[in-house]
Amino acid sequence: MSRTSLSQCKGKGNDFDECVACERKAGWAAVFANLSLALFKAFIGYLSGSKAILGDALFSFKDFIAALVVVIGIKVSGKPADEQHPYGHGKVEYVALFLISLGLITSTVFLFIHSIVDIWHSYNGYGHAPRLIAFWAALISVVANYKLAEYLGCVGDKLHSPSMLANARHNHSDAISSIMVAVSVLGARFLGLKFLDPLVALIEAVCLMGMSSDMLKESLKGLFDSALPEKTVEQIESIARLVPGVRKVSKVIARHLGQGLSVDMTIKIDHSLSHQEGYLIVQHVKESILAAFGNQTIVNIIFEPYVP
C-alpha cells in the first residue's frame, strides 16, 4: 500500500486505484469484523448472563452499521467530478459520519437508561454474577478491537478519510469497553460486586455521549463547508506570495468542501504585465496550492493590476 494520501493520489493513475482499493478493503474488513464481534459477544452475553457484554455487543453492532455506511459512502465519494456534481462527491463521507454519530447517540441514550434500571435492580438484590466465560470473551474482544482500530487508523491517516478514522476511534473505545467488562466480571464473581456489570454499561454510555457529540460537530463542519483555521489560510497566502510575479494577496476565502478544500483568492501583479503573463502566474499559484493540499482542492484565482 502506498503511503500517498487519497487526495494526493488523485490523477496519479495506478497510485489512485491502489488507494481506493485499500480503502474499500479496510471498509469491508471493518464491516465483517464488527459484525462477527457483535454476534460473538451477544451469544456469550446470552450464555453468561452478563449485561455488560451484551451492551458491548450492542456497540459492536453499531460499529457494523457505521462501517457499512462508510463502505457505501466510499463507493460514491470515490467517483470523479462530473457535470451534475462539479465539486465531486466528497461530502458523502460526511453524510456517513453524520449518520454514524446519530446512531451512536441513539444507542448511547438507550444504554444509559437501561444501565440505570439494572443498577437499581442490583441495589435491591436482584442482580447476579455473570459466568466466567464472559471474562474470556471480553479479552478476545480487547485484542480484536485494538488490532482493528490500529489497522483502520493507519488507513484513515494515509487516505485522509474522516469516516475511516471515526471507525478506528469506535473500535478503540470498544477495546477499552471490553477491558472494563472483563474487570466487572471478575469483580462480580470473586468480590461479590454484582452492580459492576450494569455500572460498566453506564460508564460506557457517558463516555460515548461525549464522543458522539464531537463526531456530530465534525460531520456538520464538513456538511456546512465551515471555514478553515486561520493558520491554514495563512499558509495558503504564504504559498501564493512565494510565486514569482505575485506582488500582493488581497483576498483569500478558504473553506472545507467535503473531503477537500475550496479556495477563492485575489492576487495582484504588476500592471505592466500582459494578460497572458498574468494567466501563467495564476496557473503557477494554483499548482503550488494543489501540491501542498492535494488535487481534491478547488482553487479559483482572480488577478488584478498592482498599483503602488
Buried (B, 14 or more C-beta within 10 A) or exposed (E): BBEBBBBBBBEBEEBBEBBBEBBBEBBBBBBEBBBEBBBBBBEBBEBBBBBBBBBBBBBBBBBBBBBBBBBBBBBBBBEEEEEEEEBBBBBBBBBBBBBBBBBBBEBBBEBBEBBBEBBEBBEEEEBEBBBBBBBBBBEBBBEBBBEBBBBBBBBBBBBBBBBBBBBBBBBBBBBBBBBBBBBBBBBBBEEEBBBBBBBBBBBBBEBBBEBBBEBBEBBBBBBEBEEBEEEBBEBBBEBBEEBEBBBEBEEBEBBBBBBBBBBBBBBBBBEEBEEEBBEEBBEBBBEBBBEEBBBBBBBEBEBBEBEE
